[in-house]
C-alpha cells in the first residue's frame, strides 16, 4: 500500500523553478514530460518516493484538520508537488526526505501553501508567510517538527 503527500503552492510559479527546488542533487531534478506543465522523477532508491510537479487552474482541496473539522481551499492557479511513497520506505527514508524537500520549497518560494496526506489529512499550511503545522502527533511521531518553521 502506498502513501501520497501533496504540497500545493497557490499562484502561478514556474513549474520548472519549483521542480528545481525539490532536487537535493542535480541528477534528482524532476524532468519535463511530454506535457510542459508536468515534471517528474522516480527517486525511490535515493529519497524513497517518486515526485511529480504540475501546474493547474481552478483547484479545490479539502482535508481534515486537527479537530477533524473540514478545511477547504480553492486556489485559482496552483502548482502541486506530489510525493508518492511505498509503505516500506515511509519512516526511515521517504517521510524525512519529503519533509526536508517541503521545507526547501517553502524557503525558496513565498506563495500560500498546504501539505496534505492522502487527500485526507492537513499537515501544514502557510498563509501570508506564516507556517502552521497541523496534526502535531504526526510531526512528533516522525521527529520532524523542527524541520518546518514559520
N, C-alpha and C positions, 0 to 999 in steps of 0.2 A: 504494500500500500504506500502510495506516495503522498507527499505534503506539498502544498503550494503557498508561497507568500507573494504578495503583490505590493510593491511600493508605487504609489500614484503621485505624480507631480502635476499640479494644476498649471494651466497655461500652455504655452507653445514653445518649450525649449527644443532646440535641435536634437533629434534622436541620436545622431552621431556623437554629439557632445556628451549627452547623458551616458551613452554606451561606453565612451572613453573613460568616464569617471568610475565605471564599475570594475575596470581591469586593474588588478594588482601588478601584473606584468604585461608588456606589450602583446605577447602571444595569447593573452586571455581576453583581449578586447572583442566583444561581440562584433560580428561582421555583417554587412548588409546582405539581405536575401534578394530574391527577385523583386520583392516589394520594397521600394526605397524608404518606407515608413517602418520597416521591421528589421531589426538586427538580432542575431542570435549566436550563442556559443554553448557547446556541451563541455562543461567543466567538472564532470563527475569525479574524475581522478584527482584533479588539482584542488577543487573547492567543495565538492560534494553536491553540486547542483548543475542543472542546465539553466541558462538565463536567456530571456528574450526581452528586448526593449522595443516598444512600439508606441506610436502616437495615435491619437484618436480624437473624435469630437462627440459632443453630447453624451458625456459619461454619466453613469449612475452607479453608485456604490452604497451598500448598506452592510452593517455588521453589528454585532452585539458589543456593548460597552462593558465596563467593569460590573455594573449592577444589572446586566442583562437587558438594559434598555436598548432600543434600536437607534443607531447612528446612521444618518443618511447624508450623502454628498453628491452634488451634480455639477462637476466642473464642465464648463462649455468645451474647453480643449484640455488635453492632458497627455502625459507620457506615462506608460506603465512599464515598470521593471518587474518582471515575473521570475521568481526563483522556483524551479521545480526540483524536488528532492526525493530521494529514495529513503524509505524508513530506516534502513540500516545505517545511514550516514548522518542522521539528524544531530544527535547530541555531540558527537566528537568532532565533526567536521563541518557539516552543512550549515547548521544554525549559527555557530560562531562566525564562520566566514561570511554568511549572508548579513548578519548584523554589522560586521565591520564594513562591508560594502555599502549598506544603507547609510551608515554614518559618513562614509566618504562622499556619497552622492549628496547627502544633505549639507555637508560642509562646502561642497562645490557649487551648489545651487541655492536660490533663495525662495523658490516657489512654495506655496502652501502644499502640504503633503500628508499622506496617510500610509500606514503599513497595516495590511490585513492578512490574516492567516486563513487559508482555505475558504475565502469568501464569507467567513462567519464571524471571526473574532478580530476586533480592533485592537491593535497593539501599540500604535503610535500615531500621533497627529502633530502637524506643525501648522499653526495659523498665525499670520502676521509675525513670523520669525520666532514664535515661542513653541518649543518642542515639549510635548506632553506624552509620557508613556502611560499606557493603559494595561490592565491585567498584570499588576505588579508581581503576582505569584509566578507568571510565565517568565518574566525577566529575572527574577530571583532564582528560579529553578535552574536556568542555564547560566547563572552568574554573569549576566551581560548588562545589568543595569548601569554600569559605569561607562559603557561604550557609546551611548547616545545621550547627549545632554543638550539642554536648551541654550 
